[in-house]
Amino acid sequence: MSERSLHRVHRYVGPPEIAAHARTEPAGAAITSGEALERVARTLDRRGVVTTTYVVDLDGVLRIADRSSEHVACAGGRPVLAAGELEVSGSRVVSATNLSTGYCPEAGCWSALAEALDRAGIARPSAFAHAFEMRRCVACGARQVTKDGELECVECGAALAARWNFDAVRWRRAWCGPWMIDVVEAPTSRDEDRVEVAIESDRVRLALSDGAGGTAHGASAALRVARIALDREDPATAIARADAALASVASGEATAVVIDVELGATALTCRGASAGDSRAWIVGPDRIDELTATQRRKPLVGSGRAVVAPFAGGGPSLLVASDGLDAPESVLARCVREGGDALGWALVDAVRLPSGALRDDVSAIVIRRA
């Protein structure tokens, strides 16, 4: 995917009364070096190997607390990138798990923990000592830690989901210096949006594609467009190549937004291109400007006749989205400016129907400074 990984954001899914009580307790100690790890761990337990509660917060910082502490308290009530238990020996982490029934993180959260430890210069193992798989029972709502691969609820006997199912919104985050890169995906049954992001030093290449609904191969067309667009060539050239490649084998049609982003000290600059009705905006403190205002909705990429519209611009924040994110621009700008720890969910909630359902797949990329 990239030199820097995108890590899933996990919100608290445990009992609300525990979260309420956690707000009265101090957050876990921030650990930014091996010396800090050893010092804090010794205040928790002076014997040999120390077992601690940990989270990796939304800033990518490791926090630890006494093993008896709730993870939501350690996190200061915020969402997290990872959570579980650590075994600490001196200034090293010798073992780790993702066991947290408050956040029920995916086993893949190891990458967020590893990145936090590496950034702090802390020696670590190469993987979780035990990667727990957790599910929510859709029949009774119980949170389950699966054992031996058995997918049956111990509370009511119902079958558990084959995949992690605590949040239908897939919100992932990466850091590039002081810049946050957030990717938000909320698929419907159509599941025809695709996002690809490549992060290298102070540059980002991103691609978002939405497969044409009601046509054959929309999802696979979107995936192919997004992956072709990651090749290091001019964004307009990449879209034109994707248009020709899909048309040559009649393998579906899709939209495309492809952007090269340079991350400066206080502002980002964009050079990109688009075809179709997926969009991109620069979000400033008091206005939102559409970069893709001159694009042509049709013909789509894959028709062999797509009209590619180049664009350029810059500012403090960038928002890119599929047409499923069809809220007013003022609402989108407010989400980017004020979304904070709820950014990913706020964007999706902005277009939910009163029933809670979504009309269409929602995909978005937000790049902004912390």
Buried (B, 14 or more C-beta within 10 A) or exposed (E): EBEBBBBBBBBBBBBEEBBEEBEEBEBBBBBBEBBBBBEBBEEBBEEEEBBBBBBBBBBBBBBBBBBEBBBBBBBBBBBBBBBBBBBBBBBBBBBBBBBBBBBBBBBBBBBBBBBBBEBBEBBBBEEBEEBBBBBBBEEEEBBBEBEEEEBBBEEEEEEBEEEBBBBEBBBBBBBBEEBBBBBBBBBBEBEBBBBBBBBEEBEBBBBBBBBBEEBEBBBBBBBBBBBBBBBEEBBBBBBBBBBBBBBEEEBBBBBBBBBBBBBEEEBBBBBBBBBBBBBBBBBBEEEBBBBBEEBBEBBBBBBBEBBBBBBEBBBBBBBBBBBBBBBEBEBBBBBBBEBEBBBBBBBBBBBBEEEEEBEBBBBBBBBBBE
